[in-house]
Amino acid sequence: MRIVKVTPGAEHCITVHFDNHHSVTLDMNGKLHTIRFSGLKKEAVFAAATTDGKSIHWPGEVSIAISEILELVTK
C-alpha cells in the first residue's frame, strides 16, 4: 500500500489517500505536545504536508511513516 495524496485540513487533521482507493483522516492534535511533532502547531507548517508514497513529510524534517499511520488508525 502506498500513500498517493495527503490533504491537510482544519484543526490539525490530515486526510491520507491510499492507492487502494481508501482514505483515513488523522487527528494530529494529540501528537502536537510531543517534541517530534511540536513544529506542526503552526498552521502554515502543518498545511505544507507532502508525501513520497511511504511517509507524510512536513518542513523541518518532521515525518510519519505509513506503518505509524496505520497504527494510529487501528487504536
N, C-alpha and C positions, 0 to 999 in steps of 0.2 A: 504494500500500500504506500502511496506517495501523496504528499500534500500538493495540490495544484493551485490553490489560491488561499489567501488569508484576507479577511475583511475586518479591520478594526472598527468597533462600534462605540457607542456611548458608555460611559461609566466603567471603563476598563474591561469591556467584554470584547472578545475577538471570535469571529466565526472562521473555522478551519474547514476548507473544502478538500475532499479526498478524490483520488482518481477512480474510486468505485462508486462515485456519484452520491456518496453520503457526506454529511457535514455535521459538525458539532460546534456549539458556542461555549466558549470557556469564559467564566467569570474570573478574571485575574486579580480581583480586589484582595482576596485572601493571601496572595503572594507578594503584594506590594510592600509589606512590612519587613520582608527579608532583604538582606544586603544584596543578594543576587538580582532581585527584581525591583529594588527601590528606585532605580533610574526611570522606571516606566510610569512613575506618578505624574510626570509631566505629560499632558495630553498630546503635545506635538511629537514627543519621542514615541509614545505608545502608538500613535497613528502612522508612524513610519515603518510599521512591520512589513517584512518581506519573507519570502520562503525560497529555499533551494530544493524543495521537494522532500527533504529529510527532517528539516527543523524550521522553526519560526525564528527570525533574526530581527533584532532592533539595533539602532545606533548604540554605541558604547559597548559593543561586543556582548550583548545580552542575547541569549537564545534559549530555546526549549526544544528538545528533540521529540520526534513523533512518538517514541516509546513513553516519554513523560506525559505527553498529551493524552495518550490512551489510558494511562494510569489515572490521571485526573478525572477522566470521563467515567471510569468504572468505580470510582469511590462513592 
